[in-house]
Amino acid sequence: MFKALVMACLVNNLDQCIEFENARHPLTTYESCKARAMEMANDINKMTQYKAIAWKCLPMKQGTLT
């Protein structure tokens, strides 16, 4: 299991950043996590004043929920 994370910063203030975390469905492979991170980044760029600047996929230990 993997957790997809995307870092995004305000377009007019790159010092103000937030981290978005996948909440849609479990990601069982690194490839599915990467695809979800790209989808999240695309959605962030379209819908907010934030611009996605980085992504990562973190492996989750068995038995953890977050």
Predicted model as a PDB file, atoms N, CA, C, CB and O in Angstrom, pLDDT in the B-factor column:
MODEL        1                                                                  
ATOM      1  N   MET A   1       0.833  -1.172   0.000  1.00 90.00           N  
ATOM      2  CA  MET A   1       0.000   0.000   0.000  1.00 90.00           C  
ATOM      3  C   MET A   1       0.886   1.246   0.000  1.00 90.00           C  
ATOM      4  CB  MET A   1      -0.952  -0.008   1.210  1.00 90.00           C  
ATOM      5  O   MET A   1       1.947   1.281   0.623  1.00 90.00           O  
ATOM      6  N   PHE A   2       0.417   2.264  -0.717  1.00 93.00           N  
ATOM      7  CA  PHE A   2       1.145   3.521  -0.827  1.00 93.00           C  
ATOM      8  C   PHE A   2       0.223   4.705  -0.549  1.00 93.00           C  
ATOM      9  CB  PHE A   2       1.777   3.653  -2.218  1.00 93.00           C  
ATOM     10  O   PHE A   2      -0.992   4.624  -0.732  1.00 93.00           O  
ATOM     11  N   LYS A   3       0.816   5.785  -0.113  1.00 93.00           N  
ATOM     12  CA  LYS A   3       0.119   7.044   0.113  1.00 93.00           C  
ATOM     13  C   LYS A   3       0.673   8.063  -0.874  1.00 93.00           C  
ATOM     14  CB  LYS A   3       0.281   7.537   1.595  1.00 93.00           C  
ATOM     15  O   LYS A   3       1.881   8.298  -0.914  1.00 93.00           O  
ATOM     16  N   ALA A   4      -0.206   8.672  -1.674  1.00 96.00           N  
ATOM     17  CA  ALA A   4       0.213   9.694  -2.636  1.00 96.00           C  
ATOM     18  C   ALA A   4       0.137  11.072  -1.986  1.00 96.00           C  
ATOM     19  CB  ALA A   4      -0.668   9.645  -3.914  1.00 96.00           C  
ATOM     20  O   ALA A   4      -0.871  11.425  -1.374  1.00 96.00           O  
ATOM     21  N   LEU A   5       1.208  11.844  -2.124  1.00 97.00           N  
ATOM     22  CA  LEU A   5       1.273  13.196  -1.588  1.00 97.00           C  
ATOM     23  C   LEU A   5       1.695  14.150  -2.697  1.00 97.00           C  
ATOM     24  CB  LEU A   5       2.253  13.274  -0.388  1.00 97.00           C  
ATOM     25  O   LEU A   5       2.565  13.829  -3.506  1.00 97.00           O  
ATOM     26  N   VAL A   6       1.073  15.326  -2.728  1.00 98.00           N  
ATOM     27  CA  VAL A   6       1.434  16.360  -3.700  1.00 98.00           C  
ATOM     28  C   VAL A   6       1.637  17.666  -2.935  1.00 98.00           C  
ATOM     29  CB  VAL A   6       0.329  16.518  -4.817  1.00 98.00           C  
ATOM     30  O   VAL A   6       0.774  18.085  -2.163  1.00 98.00           O  
ATOM     31  N   MET A   7       2.777  18.298  -3.155  1.00 97.00           N  
ATOM     32  CA  MET A   7       3.075  19.594  -2.563  1.00 97.00           C  
ATOM     33  C   MET A   7       2.695  20.668  -3.566  1.00 97.00           C  
ATOM     34  CB  MET A   7       4.578  19.707  -2.159  1.00 97.00           C  
ATOM     35  O   MET A   7       3.058  20.591  -4.740  1.00 97.00           O  
ATOM     36  N   ALA A   8       1.948  21.690  -3.089  1.00 97.00           N  
ATOM     37  CA  ALA A   8       1.540  22.797  -3.949  1.00 97.00           C  
ATOM     38  C   ALA A   8       1.755  24.109  -3.211  1.00 97.00           C  
ATOM     39  CB  ALA A   8       0.058  22.648  -4.386  1.00 97.00           C  
ATOM     40  O   ALA A   8       1.563  24.196  -1.998  1.00 97.00           O  
ATOM     41  N   CYS A   9       2.156  25.126  -3.962  1.00 96.00           N  
ATOM     42  CA  CYS A   9       2.412  26.452  -3.399  1.00 96.00           C  
ATOM     43  C   CYS A   9       1.523  27.478  -4.096  1.00 96.00           C  
ATOM     44  CB  CYS A   9       3.913  26.838  -3.542  1.00 96.00           C  
ATOM     45  O   CYS A   9       1.138  27.307  -5.253  1.00 96.00           O  
ATOM     46  N   LEU A  10       1.204  28.553  -3.361  1.00 94.00           N  
ATOM     47  CA  LEU A  10       0.441  29.642  -3.955  1.00 94.00           C  
ATOM     48  C   LEU A  10       1.209  30.217  -5.138  1.00 94.00           C  
ATOM     49  CB  LEU A  10       0.144  30.740  -2.911  1.00 94.00           C  
ATOM     50  O   LEU A  10       2.427  30.386  -5.074  1.00 94.00           O  
ATOM     51  N   VAL A  11       0.505  30.512  -6.194  1.00 91.00           N  
ATOM     52  CA  VAL A  11       1.140  31.039  -7.401  1.00 91.00           C  
ATOM     53  C   VAL A  11       1.820  32.382  -7.117  1.00 91.00           C  
ATOM     54  CB  VAL A  11       0.100  31.196  -8.528  1.00 91.00           C  
ATOM     55  O   VAL A  11       2.910  32.644  -7.626  1.00 91.00           O  
ATOM     56  N   ASN A  12       1.183  33.228  -6.310  1.00 90.00           N  
ATOM     57  CA  ASN A  12       1.732  34.556  -6.054  1.00 90.00           C  
ATOM     58  C   ASN A  12       2.600  34.628  -4.786  1.00 90.00           C  
ATOM     59  CB  ASN A  12       0.603  35.549  -5.946  1.00 90.00           C  
ATOM     60  O   ASN A  12       3.103  35.698  -4.445  1.00 90.00           O  
ATOM     61  N   ASN A  13       2.778  33.494  -4.085  1.00 88.00           N  
ATOM     62  CA  ASN A  13       3.614  33.466  -2.891  1.00 88.00           C  
ATOM     63  C   ASN A  13       4.159  32.054  -2.703  1.00 88.00           C  
ATOM     64  CB  ASN A  13       2.816  33.927  -1.636  1.00 88.00           C  
ATOM     65  O   ASN A  13       3.530  31.237  -2.030  1.00 88.00           O  
ATOM     66  N   LEU A  14       5.296  31.763  -3.275  1.00 85.00           N  
ATOM     67  CA  LEU A  14       5.844  30.404  -3.247  1.00 85.00           C  
ATOM     68  C   LEU A  14       6.315  29.968  -1.866  1.00 85.00           C  
ATOM     69  CB  LEU A  14       6.987  30.301  -4.213  1.00 85.00           C  
ATOM     70  O   LEU A  14       6.736  28.825  -1.687  1.00 85.00           O  
ATOM     71  N   ASP A  15       6.248  30.880  -0.876  1.00 90.00           N  
ATOM     72  CA  ASP A  15       6.593  30.505   0.493  1.00 90.00           C  
ATOM     73  C   ASP A  15       5.411  29.883   1.222  1.00 90.00           C  
ATOM     74  CB  ASP A  15       7.091  31.718   1.261  1.00 90.00           C  
ATOM     75  O   ASP A  15       5.587  29.307   2.296  1.00 90.00           O  
ATOM     76  N   GLN A  16       4.218  29.986   0.666  1.00 94.00           N  
ATOM     77  CA  GLN A  16       3.031  29.397   1.277  1.00 94.00           C  
ATOM     78  C   GLN A  16       2.655  28.133   0.523  1.00 94.00           C  
ATOM     79  CB  GLN A  16       1.851  30.401   1.286  1.00 94.00           C  
ATOM     80  O   GLN A  16       2.078  28.183  -0.563  1.00 94.00           O  
ATOM     81  N   CYS A  17       2.992  27.004   1.120  1.00 95.00           N  
ATOM     82  CA  CYS A  17       2.745  25.709   0.478  1.00 95.00           C  
ATOM     83  C   CYS A  17       1.902  24.824   1.387  1.00 95.00           C  
ATOM     84  CB  CYS A  17       4.078  25.005   0.131  1.00 95.00           C  
ATOM     85  O   CYS A  17       1.917  24.965   2.609  1.00 95.00           O  
ATOM     86  N   ILE A  18       1.181  23.924   0.772  1.00 95.00           N  
ATOM     87  CA  ILE A  18       0.422  22.915   1.513  1.00 95.00           C  
ATOM     88  C   ILE A  18       0.634  21.559   0.850  1.00 95.00           C  
ATOM     89  CB  ILE A  18      -1.100  23.277   1.569  1.00 95.00           C  
ATOM     90  O   ILE A  18       1.036  21.471  -0.311  1.00 95.00           O  
ATOM     91  N   GLU A  19       0.356  20.510   1.612  1.00 96.00           N  
ATOM     92  CA  GLU A  19       0.526  19.154   1.110  1.00 96.00           C  
ATOM     93  C   GLU A  19      -0.848  18.506   0.987  1.00 96.00           C  
ATOM     94  CB  GLU A  19       1.459  18.321   2.042  1.00 96.00           C  
ATOM     95  O   GLU A  19      -1.614  18.461   1.950  1.00 96.00           O  
ATOM     96  N   PHE A  20      -1.146  18.014  -0.188  1.00 96.00           N  
ATOM     97  CA  PHE A  20      -2.393  17.307  -0.440  1.00 96.00           C  
ATOM     98  C   PHE A  20      -2.132  15.804  -0.364  1.00 96.00           C  
ATOM     99  CB  PHE A  20      -2.989  17.700  -1.824  1.00 96.00           C  
ATOM    100  O   PHE A  20      -1.115  15.315  -0.856  1.00 96.00           O  
ATOM    101  N   GLU A  21      -3.060  15.079   0.258  1.00 95.00           N  
ATOM    102  CA  GLU A  21      -2.922  13.631   0.428  1.00 95.00           C  
ATOM    103  C   GLU A  21      -4.095  12.925  -0.250  1.00 95.00           C  
ATOM    104  CB  GLU A  21      -2.850  13.252   1.937  1.00 95.00           C  
ATOM    105  O   GLU A  21      -5.236  13.377  -0.161  1.00 95.00           O  
ATOM    106  N   ASN A  22      -3.808  11.827  -0.918  1.00 93.00           N  
ATOM    107  CA  ASN A  22      -4.850  11.038  -1.565  1.00 93.00           C  
ATOM    108  C   ASN A  22      -5.832  10.521  -0.520  1.00 93.00           C  
ATOM    109  CB  ASN A  22      -4.235   9.864  -2.360  1.00 93.00           C  
ATOM    110  O   ASN A  22      -5.434   9.988   0.516  1.00 93.00           O  
ATOM    111  N   ALA A  23      -7.122  10.687  -0.807  1.00 87.00           N  
ATOM    112  CA  ALA A  23      -8.150  10.172   0.092  1.00 87.00           C  
ATOM    113  C   ALA A  23      -9.208   9.381  -0.668  1.00 87.00           C  
ATOM    114  CB  ALA A  23      -8.805  11.316   0.856  1.00 87.00           C  
ATOM    115  O   ALA A  23     -10.217   8.979  -0.089  1.00 87.00           O  
ATOM    116  N   ARG A  24      -8.985   9.155  -1.959  1.00 79.00           N  
ATOM    117  CA  ARG A  24     -10.005   8.542  -2.792  1.00 79.00           C  
ATOM    118  C   ARG A  24     -10.086   7.024  -2.618  1.00 79.00           C  
ATOM    119  CB  ARG A  24      -9.741   8.870  -4.233  1.00 79.00           C  
ATOM    120  O   ARG A  24     -11.175   6.495  -2.395  1.00 79.00           O  
ATOM    121  N   HIS A  25      -9.003   6.343  -2.711  1.00 78.00           N  
ATOM    122  CA  HIS A  25      -9.026   4.879  -2.671  1.00 78.00           C  
ATOM    123  C   HIS A  25      -7.633   4.369  -2.319  1.00 78.00           C  
ATOM    124  CB  HIS A  25      -9.505   4.287  -4.033  1.00 78.00           C  
ATOM    125  O   HIS A  25      -6.654   5.100  -2.468  1.00 78.00           O  
ATOM    126  N   PRO A  26      -7.532   3.129  -1.858  1.00 82.00           N  
ATOM    127  CA  PRO A  26      -6.200   2.583  -1.546  1.00 82.00           C  
ATOM    128  C   PRO A  26      -5.359   2.417  -2.813  1.00 82.00           C  
ATOM    129  CB  PRO A  26      -6.331   1.227  -0.821  1.00 82.00           C  
ATOM    130  O   PRO A  26      -5.877   2.087  -3.880  1.00 82.00           O  
ATOM    131  N   LEU A  27      -4.079   2.647  -2.676  1.00 91.00           N  
ATOM    132  CA  LEU A  27      -3.149   2.515  -3.795  1.00 91.00           C  
ATOM    133  C   LEU A  27      -2.245   1.320  -3.505  1.00 91.00           C  
ATOM    134  CB  LEU A  27      -2.307   3.833  -4.008  1.00 91.00           C  
ATOM    135  O   LEU A  27      -1.431   1.351  -2.582  1.00 91.00           O  
ATOM    136  N   THR A  28      -2.401   0.281  -4.297  1.00 92.00           N  
ATOM    137  CA  THR A  28      -1.721  -0.972  -3.980  1.00 92.00           C  
ATOM    138  C   THR A  28      -0.349  -1.109  -4.612  1.00 92.00           C  
ATOM    139  CB  THR A  28      -2.565  -2.114  -4.405  1.00 92.00           C  
ATOM    140  O   THR A  28       0.468  -1.903  -4.146  1.00 92.00           O  
ATOM    141  N   THR A  29      -0.077  -0.344  -5.673  1.00 95.00           N  
ATOM    142  CA  THR A  29       1.226  -0.439  -6.333  1.00 95.00           C  
ATOM    143  C   THR A  29       1.837   0.955  -6.470  1.00 95.00           C  
ATOM    144  CB  THR A  29       1.093  -1.115  -7.726  1.00 95.00           C  
ATOM    145  O   THR A  29       1.130   1.962  -6.426  1.00 95.00           O  
ATOM    146  N   TYR A  30       3.153   0.997  -6.635  1.00 96.00           N  
ATOM    147  CA  TYR A  30       3.841   2.274  -6.829  1.00 96.00           C  
ATOM    148  C   TYR A  30       3.352   2.951  -8.108  1.00 96.00           C  
ATOM    149  CB  TYR A  30       5.373   2.066  -6.884  1.00 96.00           C  
ATOM    150  O   TYR A  30       3.191   4.170  -8.147  1.00 96.00           O  
ATOM    151  N   GLU A  31       3.116   2.160  -9.147  1.00 97.00           N  
ATOM    152  CA  GLU A  31       2.660   2.712 -10.417  1.00 97.00           C  
ATOM    153  C   GLU A  31       1.288   3.371 -10.270  1.00 97.00           C  
ATOM    154  CB  GLU A  31       2.608   1.615 -11.485  1.00 97.00           C  
ATOM    155  O   GLU A  31       1.057   4.445 -10.825  1.00 97.00           O  
ATOM    156  N   SER A  32       0.374   2.738  -9.526  1.00 96.00           N  
ATOM    157  CA  SER A  32      -0.950   3.337  -9.322  1.00 96.00           C  
ATOM    158  C   SER A  32      -0.843   4.583  -8.448  1.00 96.00           C  
ATOM    159  CB  SER A  32      -1.917   2.315  -8.680  1.00 96.00           C  
ATOM    160  O   SER A  32      -1.609   5.531  -8.626  1.00 96.00           O  
ATOM    161  N   CYS A  33       0.082   4.591  -7.521  1.00 96.00           N  
ATOM    162  CA  CYS A  33       0.308   5.758  -6.678  1.00 96.00           C  
ATOM    163  C   CYS A  33       0.841   6.924  -7.511  1.00 96.00           C  
ATOM    164  CB  CYS A  33       1.289   5.420  -5.541  1.00 96.00           C  
ATOM    165  O   CYS A  33       0.381   8.056  -7.365  1.00 96.00           O  
ATOM    166  N   LYS A  34       1.789   6.650  -8.364  1.00 97.00           N  
ATOM    167  CA  LYS A  34       2.359   7.689  -9.227  1.00 97.00           C  
ATOM    168  C   LYS A  34       1.283   8.266 -10.140  1.00 97.00           C  
ATOM    169  CB  LYS A  34       3.527   7.123 -10.067  1.00 97.00           C  
ATOM    170  O   LYS A  34       1.203   9.483 -10.309  1.00 97.00           O  
ATOM    171  N   ALA A  35       0.463   7.414 -10.724  1.00 97.00           N  
ATOM    172  CA  ALA A  35      -0.613   7.878 -11.600  1.00 97.00           C  
ATOM    173  C   ALA A  35      -1.603   8.746 -10.826  1.00 97.00           C  
ATOM    174  CB  ALA A  35      -1.342   6.681 -12.240  1.00 97.00           C  
ATOM    175  O   ALA A  35      -2.069   9.760 -11.345  1.00 97.00           O  
ATOM    176  N   ARG A  36      -1.924   8.366  -9.606  1.00 96.00           N  
ATOM    177  CA  ARG A  36      -2.844   9.149  -8.780  1.00 96.00           C  
ATOM    178  C   ARG A  36      -2.221  10.503  -8.421  1.00 96.00           C  
ATOM    179  CB  ARG A  36      -3.217   8.370  -7.494  1.00 96.00           C  
ATOM    180  O   ARG A  36      -2.917  11.518  -8.432  1.00 96.00           O  
ATOM    181  N   ALA A  37      -0.930  10.533  -8.107  1.00 97.00           N  
ATOM    182  CA  ALA A  37      -0.247  11.787  -7.787  1.00 97.00           C  
ATOM    183  C   ALA A  37      -0.291  12.733  -8.978  1.00 97.00           C  
ATOM    184  CB  ALA A  37       1.211  11.523  -7.370  1.00 97.00           C  
ATOM    185  O   ALA A  37      -0.500  13.934  -8.806  1.00 97.00           O  
ATOM    186  N   MET A  38      -0.096  12.209 -10.180  1.00 97.00           N  
ATOM    187  CA  MET A  38      -0.160  13.042 -11.382  1.00 97.00           C  
ATOM    188  C   MET A  38      -1.581  13.574 -11.600  1.00 97.00           C  
ATOM    189  CB  MET A  38       0.306  12.240 -12.619  1.00 97.00           C  
ATOM    190  O   MET A  38      -1.763  14.725 -11.996  1.00 97.00           O  
ATOM    191  N   GLU A  39      -2.571  12.742 -11.341  1.00 96.00           N  
ATOM    192  CA  GLU A  39      -3.964  13.157 -11.463  1.00 96.00           C  
ATOM    193  C   GLU A  39      -4.280  14.260 -10.444  1.00 96.00           C  
ATOM    194  CB  GLU A  39      -4.909  11.947 -11.265  1.00 96.00           C  
ATOM    195  O   GLU A  39      -4.931  15.250 -10.777  1.00 96.00           O  
ATOM    196  N   MET A  40      -3.818  14.081  -9.211  1.00 96.00           N  
ATOM    197  CA  MET A  40      -4.032  15.090  -8.176  1.00 96.00           C  
ATOM    198  C   MET A  40      -3.371  16.412  -8.563  1.00 96.00           C  
ATOM    199  CB  MET A  40      -3.487  14.598  -6.825  1.00 96.00           C  
ATOM    200  O   MET A  40      -3.982  17.472  -8.433  1.00 96.00           O  
ATOM    201  N   ALA A  41      -2.122  16.353  -9.038  1.00 97.00           N  
ATOM    202  CA  ALA A  41      -1.395  17.559  -9.429  1.00 97.00           C  
ATOM    203  C   ALA A  41      -2.138  18.297 -10.536  1.00 97.00           C  
ATOM    204  CB  ALA A  41       0.029  17.206  -9.888  1.00 97.00           C  
ATOM    205  O   ALA A  41      -2.251  19.522 -10.498  1.00 97.00           O  
ATOM    206  N   ASN A  42      -2.638  17.571 -11.507  1.00 96.00           N  
ATOM    207  CA  ASN A  42      -3.393  18.174 -12.605  1.00 96.00           C  
ATOM    208  C   ASN A  42      -4.655  18.857 -12.085  1.00 96.00           C  
ATOM    209  CB  ASN A  42      -3.760  17.111 -13.653  1.00 96.00           C  
ATOM    210  O   ASN A  42      -4.975  19.970 -12.502  1.00 96.00           O  
ATOM    211  N   ASP A  43      -5.370  18.199 -11.180  1.00 94.00           N  
ATOM    212  CA  ASP A  43      -6.589  18.777 -10.611  1.00 94.00           C  
ATOM    213  C   ASP A  43      -6.279  20.025  -9.779  1.00 94.00           C  
ATOM    214  CB  ASP A  43      -7.315  17.736  -9.747  1.00 94.00           C  
ATOM    215  O   ASP A  43      -7.006  21.015  -9.856  1.00 94.00           O  
ATOM    216  N   ILE A  44      -5.221  19.983  -8.997  1.00 95.00           N  
ATOM    217  CA  ILE A  44      -4.829  21.139  -8.191  1.00 95.00           C  
ATOM    218  C   ILE A  44      -4.533  22.324  -9.092  1.00 95.00           C  
ATOM    219  CB  ILE A  44      -3.602  20.811  -7.316  1.00 95.00           C  
ATOM    220  O   ILE A  44      -4.982  23.438  -8.821  1.00 95.00           O  
ATOM    221  N   ASN A  45      -3.786  22.098 -10.158  1.00 94.00           N  
ATOM    222  CA  ASN A  45      -3.428  23.181 -11.075  1.00 94.00           C  
ATOM    223  C   ASN A  45      -4.651  23.783 -11.760  1.00 94.00           C  
ATOM    224  CB  ASN A  45      -2.454  22.673 -12.123  1.00 94.00           C  
ATOM    225  O   ASN A  45      -4.651  24.972 -12.079  1.00 94.00           O  
ATOM    226  N   LYS A  46      -5.680  22.995 -11.987  1.00 93.00           N  
ATOM    227  CA  LYS A  46      -6.882  23.473 -12.661  1.00 93.00           C  
ATOM    228  C   LYS A  46      -7.834  24.211 -11.724  1.00 93.00           C  
ATOM    229  CB  LYS A  46      -7.601  22.315 -13.300  1.00 93.00           C  
ATOM    230  O   LYS A  46      -8.476  25.175 -12.141  1.00 93.00           O  
ATOM    231  N   MET A  47      -7.938  23.783 -10.472  1.00 85.00           N  
ATOM    232  CA  MET A  47      -9.032  24.229  -9.615  1.00 85.00           C  
ATOM    233  C   MET A  47      -8.650  25.241  -8.532  1.00 85.00           C  
ATOM    234  CB  MET A  47      -9.636  23.055  -8.970  1.00 85.00           C  
ATOM    235  O   MET A  47      -9.550  25.792  -7.899  1.00 85.00           O  
ATOM    236  N   THR A  48      -7.401  25.506  -8.292  1.00 81.00           N  
ATOM    237  CA  THR A  48      -7.029  26.371  -7.178  1.00 81.00           C  
ATOM    238  C   THR A  48      -6.025  27.431  -7.607  1.00 81.00           C  
ATOM    239  CB  THR A  48      -6.457  25.545  -6.037  1.00 81.00           C  
ATOM    240  O   THR A  48      -5.577  27.466  -8.754  1.00 81.00           O  
ATOM    241  N   GLN A  49      -5.690  28.282  -6.666  1.00 92.00           N  
ATOM    242  CA  GLN A  49      -4.649  29.283  -6.899  1.00 92.00           C  
ATOM    243  C   GLN A  49      -3.275  28.700  -6.577  1.00 92.00           C  
ATOM    244  CB  GLN A  49      -4.909  30.548  -6.050  1.00 92.00           C  
ATOM    245  O   GLN A  49      -2.272  29.413  -6.574  1.00 92.00           O  
ATOM    246  N   TYR A  50      -3.243  27.414  -6.311  1.00 93.00           N  
ATOM    247  CA  TYR A  50      -1.988  26.725  -6.020  1.00 93.00           C  
ATOM    248  C   TYR A  50      -1.437  26.070  -7.275  1.00 93.00           C  
ATOM    249  CB  TYR A  50      -2.187  25.677  -4.919  1.00 93.00           C  
ATOM    250  O   TYR A  50      -2.183  25.729  -8.193  1.00 93.00           O  
ATOM    251  N   LYS A  51      -0.139  25.902  -7.302  1.00 95.00           N  
ATOM    252  CA  LYS A  51       0.527  25.187  -8.389  1.00 95.00           C  
ATOM    253  C   LYS A  51       1.271  24.009  -7.784  1.00 95.00           C  
ATOM    254  CB  LYS A  51       1.502  26.124  -9.184  1.00 95.00           C  
ATOM    255  O   LYS A  51       2.078  24.183  -6.871  1.00 95.00           O  
ATOM    256  N   ALA A  52       1.006  22.817  -8.284  1.00 96.00           N  
ATOM    257  CA  ALA A  52       1.696  21.621  -7.804  1.00 96.00           C  
ATOM    258  C   ALA A  52       3.168  21.709  -8.194  1.00 96.00           C  
ATOM    259  CB  ALA A  52       1.044  20.326  -8.381  1.00 96.00           C  
ATOM    260  O   ALA A  52       3.498  21.980  -9.349  1.00 96.00           O  
ATOM    261  N   ILE A  53       4.050  21.476  -7.219  1.00 96.00           N  
ATOM    262  CA  ILE A  53       5.481  21.589  -7.493  1.00 96.00           C  
ATOM    263  C   ILE A  53       6.240  20.287  -7.257  1.00 96.00           C  
ATOM    264  CB  ILE A  53       6.077  22.676  -6.641  1.00 96.00           C  
ATOM    265  O   ILE A  53       7.354  20.127  -7.756  1.00 96.00           O  
ATOM    266  N   ALA A  54       5.653  19.350  -6.501  1.00 97.00           N  
ATOM    267  CA  ALA A  54       6.357  18.093  -6.218  1.00 97.00           C  
ATOM    268  C   ALA A  54       5.342  17.027  -5.818  1.00 97.00           C  
ATOM    269  CB  ALA A  54       7.422  18.287  -5.093  1.00 97.00           C  
ATOM    270  O   ALA A  54       4.230  17.329  -5.386  1.00 97.00           O  
ATOM    271  N   TRP A  55       5.751  15.789  -5.972  1.00 98.00           N  
ATOM    272  CA  TRP A  55       4.914  14.671  -5.550  1.00 98.00           C  
ATOM    273  C   TRP A  55       5.812  13.573  -4.996  1.00 98.00           C  
ATOM    274  CB  TRP A  55       4.043  14.138  -6.732  1.00 98.00           C  
ATOM    275  O   TRP A  55       7.012  13.535  -5.271  1.00 98.00           O  
ATOM    276  N   LYS A  56       5.207  12.675  -4.207  1.00 97.00           N  
ATOM    277  CA  LYS A  56       5.925  11.489  -3.738  1.00 97.00           C  
ATOM    278  C   LYS A  56       4.915  10.429  -3.338  1.00 97.00           C  
ATOM    279  CB  LYS A  56       6.865  11.832  -2.546  1.00 97.00           C  
ATOM    280  O   LYS A  56       3.761  10.723  -3.026  1.00 97.00           O  
ATOM    281  N   CYS A  57       5.379   9.203  -3.356  1.00 96.00           N  
ATOM    282  CA  CYS A  57       4.590   8.057  -2.928  1.00 96.00           C  
ATOM    283  C   CYS A  57       5.304   7.414  -1.760  1.00 96.00           C  
ATOM    284  CB  CYS A  57       4.376   7.040  -4.088  1.00 96.00           C  
ATOM    285  O   CYS A  57       6.451   6.984  -1.878  1.00 96.00           O  
ATOM    286  N   LEU A  58       4.616   7.350  -0.627  1.00 93.00           N  
ATOM    287  CA  LEU A  58       5.218   6.770   0.562  1.00 93.00           C  
ATOM    288  C   LEU A  58       4.643   5.379   0.815  1.00 93.00           C  
ATOM    289  CB  LEU A  58       4.991   7.680   1.782  1.00 93.00           C  
ATOM    290  O   LEU A  58       3.425   5.201   0.813  1.00 93.00           O  
ATOM    291  N   PRO A  59       5.508   4.399   1.031  1.00 92.00           N  
ATOM    292  CA  PRO A  59       4.999   3.073   1.392  1.00 92.00           C  
ATOM    293  C   PRO A  59       4.411   3.120   2.798  1.00 92.00           C  
ATOM    294  CB  PRO A  59       6.122   2.002   1.306  1.00 92.00           C  
ATOM    295  O   PRO A  59       4.950   3.779   3.687  1.00 92.00           O  
ATOM    296  N   MET A  60       3.318   2.424   2.983  1.00 88.00           N  
ATOM    297  CA  MET A  60       2.680   2.363   4.302  1.00 88.00           C  
ATOM    298  C   MET A  60       2.966   1.014   4.930  1.00 88.00           C  
ATOM    299  CB  MET A  60       1.148   2.606   4.201  1.00 88.00           C  
ATOM    300  O   MET A  60       2.947  -0.018   4.259  1.00 88.00           O  
ATOM    301  N   LYS A  61       3.229   1.038   6.214  1.00 81.00           N  
ATOM    302  CA  LYS A  61       3.458  -0.215   6.927  1.00 81.00           C  
ATOM    303  C   LYS A  61       2.152  -0.987   7.022  1.00 81.00           C  
ATOM    304  CB  LYS A  61       4.041   0.047   8.337  1.00 81.00           C  
ATOM    305  O   LYS A  61       1.072  -0.402   7.106  1.00 81.00           O  
ATOM    306  N   GLN A  62       2.265  -2.300   7.008  1.00 76.00           N  
ATOM    307  CA  GLN A  62       1.083  -3.141   7.099  1.00 76.00           C  
ATOM    308  C   GLN A  62       0.355  -2.857   8.410  1.00 76.00           C  
ATOM    309  CB  GLN A  62       1.464  -4.636   6.996  1.00 76.00           C  
ATOM    310  O   GLN A  62       0.967  -2.807   9.476  1.00 76.00           O  
ATOM    311  N   GLY A  63      -0.948  -2.674   8.315  1.00 71.00           N  
ATOM    312  CA  GLY A  63      -1.759  -2.424   9.502  1.00 71.00           C  
ATOM    313  C   GLY A  63      -1.984  -0.949   9.796  1.00 71.00           C  
ATOM    314  O   GLY A  63      -2.774  -0.624  10.681  1.00 71.00           O  
ATOM    315  N   THR A  64      -1.315  -0.043   9.083  1.00 66.00           N  
ATOM    316  CA  THR A  64      -1.520   1.384   9.327  1.00 66.00           C  
ATOM    317  C   THR A  64      -2.584   1.917   8.385  1.00 66.00           C  
ATOM    318  CB  THR A  64      -0.202   2.171   9.155  1.00 66.00           C  
ATOM    319  O   THR A  64      -2.778   1.403   7.283  1.00 66.00           O  
ATOM    320  N   LEU A  65      -3.273   2.962   8.843  1.00 62.00           N  
ATOM    321  CA  LEU A  65      -4.324   3.565   8.038  1.00 62.00           C  
ATOM    322  C   LEU A  65      -3.912   4.913   7.470  1.00 62.00           C  
ATOM    323  CB  LEU A  65      -5.578   3.720   8.858  1.00 62.00           C  
ATOM    324  O   LEU A  65      -4.504   5.370   6.492  1.00 62.00           O  
ATOM    325  N   THR A  66      -2.921   5.556   8.052  1.00 60.00           N  
ATOM    326  CA  THR A  66      -2.472   6.850   7.553  1.00 60.00           C  
ATOM    327  C   THR A  66      -0.970   6.897   7.481  1.00 60.00           C  
ATOM    328  CB  THR A  66      -2.990   7.978   8.428  1.00 60.00           C  
ATOM    329  O   THR A  66      -0.403   7.913   7.080  1.00 60.00           O  
TER     330      THR A  66                                                      
ENDMDL                                                                          
END                                                                             
